[in-house]
Amino acid sequence: MRRRKISIGLTFALVMFDATTLMTATLAAAQTETILHSFGSPRLDGQRPTPGLAVDASGNLYGTTQFGGAYGYGMLFELSPAVGGGYTEKVIHSFNFNHTDGIYPQAGVILDTAGNLYGTANEGGANGYGAVFEFSPHAGGGWTGKILYSFRALPDGQNPSAGLTFDAAGNLYSTTAYGGVHGANGGTVFKLTPSTGGGWTKKTLYSFTYGGTDGYYPLAGVILDASGNIYGTTTNGGLYTNGIAFELTPASVGEWPETILHNFGNGTDGQNPAGPLVFDGAGNLFGGTLNGGTSSGGIVYELSPVTGGGWNESVVHTFSGATDGNDPGTGGLIFDGAGNLYGTTGGGGSSTGGTLFKLSPSGGGTWTLSILWGFGAAGDGNGAQGVTVDASGNFYGTTVLGGAHNLGTLFEVTP
């Protein structure tokens, strides 16, 4: 059984919000940050929150922690606005090593229209190789959880590290970091389909091959286009061994055919994409890498479809590791309605704890970077892991460390 403590972030195919609610780049310094919760106290609180928060219509925030909780194997939490200000934390579930429950979640959760929460656990389940879970709210309070699928020994996928994505029919999609028909080190893309009368049916859509020119070790989730094609990344593999971006095309029988859209790591290109992709309104794909670029601080990149076939990569921004930060490849990216791009870096910045950044299109294919917040000051979070946004344009996210107990924070950055 393998354990990974690297986290990934958002699983949204296209996240848009009203740009008029946000300050312009010239007013970036006017952003303010509030720590809504510092994890790690009392003793049974969660520790090291994962990236990928869900926000409901009432402003409640939902997520998971990798460790902590009543048994030390992580927890699922709700953070609710309190009367008079502030937020109140509620533990929805403490994961337990009892040979049925999942343990050590590495990614956040998603909501369906009924308010049910869905996520993955990196280990545990009935077979020890991880699980997909659902938690449903009670009308009078409380939650009921169940395991939708427990991953098995090879040739099944093993150890999901990413969050989930819904399609329009209510099917769930994601990846496993390991497993598949080609051996333990490949990883898979899978689909869970709800069955009539209850239960879920799991299908492996693609198994990656360790070595050769295929990618392997997918840490991020996947997104879908209107035709049902799946897009994602692997952190390693490909022609230069530094990861790929891929597309899977639906097939009625067998595994889905794979097309490699880009091989990372050639020259000053980015290396090791670990976060999910996001579409813009024109069908271009954007993402970030952990490493690479001219300063080895990672890049934000764009993949554009080429007339006649293929995709072209362009570098949106190369991070220096200084005040602009480094490692934009963990948390994923989001767009606003004006085409501005937002994300976080896991390190660097003014206080070395990462940054919240904005990239604005400047014409002619160029982009302008603005730093909205620098993490890592005393009492602040450290190691930013992506953001989500509410209808008012407020950003919410997690840091893996920092805060009052140095075990992570949940923060809000307000325009």
C-alpha positions in Angstrom: 0.0 0.0 0.0 1.4 3.3 -1.1 1.0 6.6 0.7 1.3 10.0 -0.9 1.1 13.3 0.9 1.2 15.6 -2.1 -2.1 17.3 -2.6 -3.9 18.7 -5.6 -6.6 21.2 -6.0 -9.7 22.3 -7.8 -11.6 20.0 -10.1 -13.8 22.5 -12.0 -13.8 22.4 -15.8 -14.6 26.1 -16.1 -15.0 28.5 -13.1 -16.4 31.9 -14.0 -17.5 34.8 -11.8 -18.4 38.5 -12.2 -15.3 40.5 -12.8 -17.0 43.7 -11.6 -16.9 42.5 -8.0 -13.0 42.5 -8.1 -10.5 45.2 -7.8 -8.3 46.0 -10.8 -4.7 45.0 -11.0 -3.6 48.5 -10.0 -5.5 48.1 -6.7 -4.1 44.7 -5.9 -2.6 46.0 -2.6 -6.1 46.8 -1.3 -6.9 43.1 -0.8 -7.4 42.0 2.8 -7.0 38.6 4.3 -8.8 37.0 7.2 -7.9 33.6 8.8 -11.3 31.9 9.2 -9.8 28.9 11.0 -6.4 27.7 12.2 -6.3 23.9 12.2 -4.8 21.8 15.0 -6.6 22.8 18.2 -8.3 21.4 20.1 -6.6 18.1 19.9 -9.3 16.4 17.8 -9.3 19.1 15.2 -8.1 18.3 11.7 -4.5 19.0 10.6 -3.1 20.0 7.2 -6.2 20.8 5.2 -6.2 19.7 1.6 -6.8 21.9 -1.5 -10.3 22.2 -3.0 -13.0 23.8 -1.0 -16.7 23.6 -1.8 -19.0 26.6 -1.1 -22.8 26.2 -0.8 -25.5 28.9 -1.5 -25.5 29.8 2.2 -21.8 30.5 2.3 -20.8 27.4 4.2 -17.4 26.0 3.3 -16.6 22.3 3.1 -13.3 20.5 2.9 -11.0 17.8 4.3 -7.8 17.5 6.2 -5.1 15.0 5.6 -4.5 14.2 9.3 -6.1 14.8 12.7 -9.6 14.3 13.7 -10.7 11.9 16.4 -8.5 9.0 15.1 -5.7 10.9 13.4 -6.5 9.8 9.8 -8.1 13.1 8.7 -11.5 14.6 8.8 -14.4 16.1 6.7 -15.4 19.6 8.0 -17.9 22.4 7.6 -17.1 26.0 8.3 -20.2 28.2 8.7 -20.6 31.9 9.0 -21.5 32.7 12.7 -24.1 35.3 13.8 -22.2 38.4 14.7 -19.2 37.6 12.6 -16.6 34.9 12.3 -16.9 31.2 11.3 -17.8 28.1 13.3 -16.2 24.8 12.5 -18.2 21.5 12.6 -16.6 18.1 12.2 -18.8 16.2 9.8 -16.7 13.0 10.0 -13.4 11.8 11.4 -11.9 9.2 9.1 -11.0 5.9 10.9 -8.7 3.0 10.1 -11.4 0.3 10.6 -11.0 -1.6 7.3 -14.2 0.0 5.8 -13.7 3.8 6.1 -11.4 5.7 3.9 -8.4 7.4 5.5 -5.9 10.2 4.6 -7.9 12.3 2.1 -5.6 14.2 -0.2 -8.1 16.4 -2.0 -11.3 18.4 -1.2 -14.9 17.7 -1.9 -17.6 18.6 -4.4 -21.3 19.3 -3.8 -24.3 18.1 -5.9 -27.5 20.0 -6.2 -29.1 18.2 -3.2 -26.2 19.2 -0.9 -24.5 15.9 -0.8 -20.7 15.9 -0.5 -18.4 13.6 -2.6 -14.7 13.0 -2.2 -11.8 10.5 -2.3 -9.6 9.0 0.4 -6.0 8.1 -0.6 -6.0 4.9 1.5 -8.3 2.7 3.5 -11.7 1.4 2.2 -12.4 -2.3 2.3 -9.2 -3.2 0.6 -6.7 -0.6 1.8 -6.1 1.1 -1.5 -8.4 4.1 -1.1 -12.1 4.8 -1.6 -14.7 7.2 -3.0 -17.2 8.5 -0.4 -20.5 10.4 -0.1 -21.9 12.3 2.8 -25.6 13.3 2.9 -27.1 15.9 5.2 -30.1 15.1 7.5 -33.1 17.5 7.5 -32.7 18.0 11.2 -28.9 18.2 11.3 -26.1 15.7 11.1 -24.7 13.7 8.2 -24.7 10.1 7.0 -21.7 8.8 5.1 -21.2 5.8 2.8 -18.4 4.3 0.7 -19.4 4.4 -3.0 -16.3 2.4 -4.1 -13.3 0.7 -2.5 -10.3 0.3 -4.8 -8.8 -3.2 -5.1 -5.5 -4.9 -5.8 -4.1 -4.8 -9.3 -5.3 -4.4 -12.0 -7.6 -1.9 -10.4 -6.5 1.7 -9.8 -5.0 2.4 -6.4 -4.6 5.4 -4.1 -6.7 8.3 -5.5 -5.1 11.6 -4.7 -7.4 13.9 -6.7 -10.9 15.3 -6.2 -13.9 14.3 -8.3 -15.7 15.9 -11.2 -19.4 15.4 -12.2 -20.8 15.3 -15.7 -24.3 16.4 -16.7 -25.7 12.9 -16.1 -24.4 12.7 -12.5 -21.4 10.4 -13.2 -18.2 10.9 -11.3 -14.7 11.0 -12.7 -11.2 11.2 -11.3 -7.8 9.5 -11.3 -5.8 7.2 -9.2 -2.1 7.9 -8.7 -1.1 4.2 -8.9 -2.4 0.9 -10.3 -4.1 -0.1 -13.6 -3.6 -2.9 -16.0 0.1 -2.0 -16.7 1.3 -2.3 -13.1 1.4 -0.4 -9.8 3.3 2.6 -11.0 1.0 3.8 -13.8 -2.2 5.2 -12.5 -5.7 5.3 -14.0 -8.7 7.5 -15.0 -12.0 6.1 -13.7 -15.7 6.7 -13.9 -18.4 5.9 -11.3 -22.0 5.6 -12.6 -25.0 5.6 -10.3 -27.0 2.4 -10.6 -30.8 2.1 -10.7 -32.0 1.3 -7.2 -28.8 2.4 -5.6 -25.1 1.6 -5.7 -22.5 2.7 -8.1 -20.6 0.9 -11.0 -17.0 1.7 -11.5 -15.1 1.5 -14.9 -11.5 2.1 -15.6 -11.4 4.4 -18.6 -7.6 4.4 -19.1 -4.5 2.9 -17.5 -1.3 4.8 -17.8 2.0 3.0 -18.6 5.1 3.5 -16.5 8.1 4.1 -18.7 8.1 4.6 -22.5 6.4 7.8 -23.8 3.1 7.6 -21.9 2.5 9.7 -18.8 2.2 8.2 -15.4 1.4 9.2 -11.8 -1.7 11.5 -12.3 -2.1 13.6 -9.1 -4.8 15.9 -10.5 -8.4 15.3 -11.3 -9.9 15.6 -14.8 -12.3 17.9 -16.7 -14.8 17.2 -19.5 -15.8 19.2 -22.6 -19.4 19.3 -24.0 -18.7 16.2 -26.1 -17.6 14.1 -23.2 -13.9 14.2 -23.9 -11.7 14.0 -20.8 -8.7 16.2 -20.2 -6.0 16.0 -17.5 -2.3 15.8 -16.6 0.2 13.3 -15.3 3.0 14.6 -13.1 5.6 12.3 -14.6 6.3 10.5 -17.9 6.1 11.5 -21.5 9.0 12.2 -23.9 11.0 14.2 -21.3 9.8 12.3 -18.2 8.4 15.5 -16.7 4.7 14.9 -17.3 2.1 15.3 -20.0 -1.3 16.8 -20.7 -3.7 14.3 -22.2 -7.1 13.8 -23.8 -9.3 10.7 -23.6 -12.0 10.2 -26.3 -15.2 8.2 -25.4 -15.3 4.6 -26.5 -18.3 2.3 -26.2 -16.1 -0.8 -25.6 -12.8 -1.1 -23.7 -10.5 1.7 -22.5 -10.8 5.2 -24.0 -8.2 6.2 -26.6 -5.5 8.6 -25.3 -4.0 11.6 -27.2 -1.0 13.3 -25.7 -1.6 17.0 -26.1 1.8 18.2 -24.7 5.0 16.7 -23.3 6.4 18.9 -20.5 10.0 19.5 -19.7 11.8 20.4 -22.9 14.3 23.2 -22.3 12.8 26.0 -20.3 9.3 24.5 -20.5 7.5 23.8 -17.2 7.9 20.5 -15.5 5.6 18.2 -13.4 2.0 19.5 -13.8 0.3 18.4 -10.6 -2.9 20.4 -10.8 -6.1 20.2 -12.9 -6.7 21.9 -16.2 -9.3 24.6 -16.7 -11.0 25.8 -19.9 -11.4 29.4 -21.0 -14.5 30.5 -23.0 -12.7 29.8 -26.3 -11.8 26.2 -25.5 -8.1 26.8 -24.6 -6.7 24.9 -21.6 -4.7 26.4 -18.8 -2.7 24.9 -15.9 0.4 25.2 -13.8 3.5 23.2 -13.1 5.4 22.5 -9.9 8.9 23.0 -11.5 10.6 24.1 -14.7 10.7 27.4 -16.5 13.7 29.7 -16.8 14.0 30.0 -13.0 12.8 26.5 -12.1 9.9 28.0 -10.2 7.2 26.6 -12.4 5.0 28.1 -15.0 1.4 28.9 -15.9 0.8 27.6 -19.4 -1.9 27.7 -22.1 -2.7 24.9 -24.5 -4.5 26.0 -27.7 -6.1 23.7 -30.3 -4.5 24.1 -33.7 -6.5 24.1 -36.9 -6.1 20.7 -38.5 -5.2 19.0 -35.3 -2.8 19.1 -32.4 -2.3 21.6 -29.6 0.2 24.4 -29.2 1.7 25.4 -25.8 2.5 28.9 -24.8 3.9 30.1 -21.4 1.6 32.6 -19.7 4.0 33.4 -16.9 7.3 31.9 -15.6 7.6 32.2 -11.8 11.0 33.4 -10.5 10.7 32.0 -6.9 11.1 35.5 -5.5 8.2 38.0 -4.9 6.0 36.4 -7.5 6.3 33.0 -5.8 7.1 29.5 -7.0 5.1 26.2 -7.6 1.9 27.3 -9.2 1.2 23.7 -10.1 -0.6 22.4 -7.0 -3.9 24.2 -6.5 -5.5 24.7 -9.9 -6.6 27.9 -11.6 -9.9 29.8 -12.0 -11.2 32.5 -14.4 -13.4 35.5 -14.0 -15.9 36.7 -16.6 -13.4 39.2 -18.0 -10.8 36.4 -18.8 -8.5 37.1 -15.8 -6.8 34.1 -14.3 -6.3 33.5 -10.6 -4.3 30.9 -8.7 -1.8 30.4 -5.9 1.9 29.5 -5.5 3.0 27.0 -2.8 6.1 29.0 -1.9 8.0 32.2 -2.5 6.4 35.6 -2.3 7.1 38.5 0.1 7.0 36.2 3.2 8.0 32.9 1.5 4.7 31.2 2.2 3.3 31.4 -1.3 1.1 34.0 -3.1 -2.4 34.6 -4.4 -1.9 35.9 -7.9 -3.9 37.4 -10.8 -2.9 37.1 -14.5 -4.7 39.6 -16.8 -4.5 39.4 -20.6 -2.6 42.4 -21.9 -3.1 42.0 -25.7 -0.9 40.3 -28.2 -0.8 37.1 -26.3 0.9 38.7 -23.2 -0.3 38.7 -19.6 0.3 41.0 -16.7 0.9 39.5 -13.2 -0.5 41.1 -10.0 0.2 39.7 -6.5 -3.0 39.9 -4.5 -1.6 38.5 -1.3 1.7 37.1 0.1 1.4 34.3 2.6 3.8 33.3 5.4 3.9 36.2 7.8 3.7 35.5 11.6 0.3 33.8 12.3 -0.6 33.7 8.6 -0.9 30.5 6.6 2.0 29.0 4.8 1.9 26.9 1.6 -1.1 28.1 -0.3 -3.1 25.4 -2.2 -5.4 27.1 -4.7 -8.6 29.1 -4.3 -12.3 29.1 -4.9 -14.6 32.1 -5.1 -18.1 33.0 -3.9 -20.7 35.1 -5.8 -19.3 38.3 -4.2 -15.8 37.8 -5.5 -14.3 36.7 -2.2 -11.5 34.1 -2.5 -11.3 31.1 -0.1 -8.5 28.6 0.2 -6.3 26.6 2.4 -2.7 26.5 3.4 -1.1 23.2 4.3 1.0 24.8 7.2 1.0 28.0 9.2 -1.6 29.6 11.3 -1.8 29.6 15.1 -0.7 26.0 15.4 1.4 25.6 12.3 -1.0 22.9 11.0 -2.7 24.8 8.3 -5.4 27.5 7.8 -8.6 28.2 5.9 -8.4 31.8 4.7 -10.5 34.5 3.0 -9.1 37.2 0.8 -11.6 40.0 0.2 -11.3 42.6 -2.6 
